[in-house]
Amino acid sequence: MIDKKRIGIVILATNAYFVLGIRFIKKFMYYYNGNSNIKFYFFSNEDPTDYLSNEIDITFIKTNHSDWLTATNSKFKNIISIQKQLSNEVDYVYYVDADTNIINKFNEDWFIGDLVGGEHFGNATFLSNGKRFDRNPISNAYVPEDSELLYTYYYGAFFGGKTLNTINFCKTLFKYQTEDQLKGYEPPVNDESYINAYFHYNPPTHTILSINFEFMVSDKGGLDDMRNPNLNISHVKTQILENKFKIFDLQNGNLKIL
């Protein structure tokens, strides 16, 4: 008998991103056809329990963010904050942005690895125009234009791998962040800049090419101004509660039951 993998999925879904996080979890479990044990770690200012089936294994970690920048920069710190729990409960852990969508059946084979990064869908464009990498030498996210190493631009929306590897990865990047914040410096693409600097010098053991990336990144379903922490999403939350056991998409900022 083959032992089942234990896979943890970390979602950061504060403020308006709450409803996108619920969408992701529902669609993940609906379309997943692997045989691993899946557990979600849900960082949010609101408990997701009432919006999801009791069969979903989820831990809610109460988290508040006053603005989008603080939220996106908290990825590494959040994962470190539950490192003991992750080490005890899962063999692999992955961070996935809340506004990630899923439309097809999948299993874990495409993202399993020791330390995994995803090639950004804009990689070729970014490399041709020289944008996105942090070119400021004072930054811990600095990637020089004349590096002899291979350039690949990675998602900030996805990373992970074996639990200890992912935790150590996050510890290093959180250290980079903290040092730069003390200088008063913010990289051009925030946490994604640190991910790309790390992977430039320490390539992941498995890079998922953009053509093989099975999830849809940055799909906000027509919700406007998601970075506004005070965006009113009460109508969407009500619709989700009324359809608790159904999967949905968001279309023009409203629920579309599938």
Secondary structure, 3 states (H helix, E strand, C coil): CCCCCEEEEEEECCCCHHHHHHHHHHHHHHHECCCCEEEEEEEECCCCHHHCCCCCCEEEEECCCCCHHHHHCCHHHHHHHCHHHHHHHCCEEEEECCCCECCCCECHHHCCCCEEEEECCCHHHHHHHCCCCECCCCCCCECCCCCCCCCCCEEEEEEEEEHHHHHHHHHHHHHHHHHHHHCCCCCCCHHHHHHHHHHHHCCCCEEECHHHCCCECCCCCCCCCCCCCCCCCHHHHHHHHHCCCCCEEEECCEEEEC
